[in-house]
């Protein structure tokens, strides 16, 4: 049996920082969105992924892929978003078994109102703490890590 490939001190330090970020950042983002927009991060992400699609419409299966979600979870969230008037579902014209989700004008307006505060919170949490050169370095360093984890290419680039 091969000896475990233990982390070096420097690797362990980086690993613990990545774990800390993965635990703390979602809570901070969630708190900002709840406070300022009365929505959670997943709901915001669903609206954002719809806003970037042609005609603000995606197949539910495509939306599940882009939000790294199960269809069941996504369906529950889309139901909540429909009750708010932000999303509507309709039958897919080219595949009668499939369902589209479309961002409504009201949903787009909610996103337009919410996005500036969300972006400012992200800027304060991340980008105000590092230099433009560090942004470039971090992008370069994190991409191969993301590629090794995200083999289905679910994360937006």
Secondary structure, 3 states (H helix, E strand, C coil): CCCCCCCCHHHHHHHHHHHHHHHHHHHHHHHHHHHHHCCCHHHHHHHHHHHCCHHHEEEHHHHHHHCCCCHHHHHHHHHHHHHCCCEEEEECCCCCCCEEEEECHHHHHHHHHHHHHHHHHHHHHCHHHCCHHHHHHHHHHHHHHHHHHCCCCCCCC
